[in-house]
Amino acid sequence: MKKIILILLMAVGWFIYKPATAQVSINFNIGAQPVWGPVGYNYVEYYYMPDIEAYYYVPSRQFIYLTNGRWIFATTLPYRYRSYNIYSGYKVVINEPRPYLHFGAHKIRYAKYKGNNGRQVIIKNSNDPKYYVVKGHPKYNSGGKKVATPGKKNTSTVKANGGGKANSGGKGKGNGKG
């Protein structure tokens, strides 16, 4: 009987005691980001566009904007924003759940970015190989294949993982210091 109680206590103690473990979670969604999104972010949930006071939800690829006091979720912007250039308009990255619920605060905090057209480098214009996985990027999925420039001979090889190697094809007499 004592053995059973001892075994039972040891079993309960085993389940109560858990060694401390550290968990590190790193999220990446570069490939899901649109080519008009700003560079510099490995993970993005929402973009806020101060010029039109609307959001874009990256995971579902939907714009979120106010119409008659209601938030509308749509794959395209409404007609009233037809003159807005999504490529040059400034975008603020917001990684919080349902940021449109804090629209009043965002409208005030990010008002200073209205009219900052073209002052942000976007993914489409980036030469960073990590963005080559974004559909629509000029070097989309080059993955080690030669990337040709129209009208120009290009012998460089580009790898999407950043481990690319370049071959200039030249026959120079360099001394290797440079």
C-alpha positions, 0 to 999 in steps of 0.5 A: 500500500505504501508503494502505491501511495509513493508511486501515486505521489511521484506521478502527481509530482511529475505532472506538477513539475515542468521544467522551464522552457523558452519559446521563440516564435518568428513569423514571416509572410514576405511572400504574402505581402503585395508588391506595393507594400513597403520594404523592411518588414518580415511580417505584416498583418495590416497596412494603414493608408492615411491618404484614403483612411483605409486598411489592407489586411494582408492574409486575406488580401482585402481592403477595409474602408468605411462606408456610411459608418460601416467597415467594408471588406473588399478585394478592391477599393471603391470607385471614390478612390480611383485616383489613389495610387497604391504604389506611391501612397504611404503605408503604415504597417500595423500588426495588431488584431482588427486595427480598424477598431482603433481608427480614431487613434490611427487617423490622428497618429498617422495624419503626418504621413498624408501626402508623403507620396513616393517617400517609401521604397516598395517591394516591387522596387527593391533589389533585396533577394528576400523580396523575389518571392513576392508575386509581381516582383520583377525578379519573382521566383528567379531562384538561381536562374539567370535574370535577363535585362531586356537589350542587355547581356546579363550573366549574373545568377541570383538566388532567392535565399541570398546565397547568389553568386555573380559572374561578370563574364569579364577578363580583367587583370585585377589583383583580387584586392577590391 
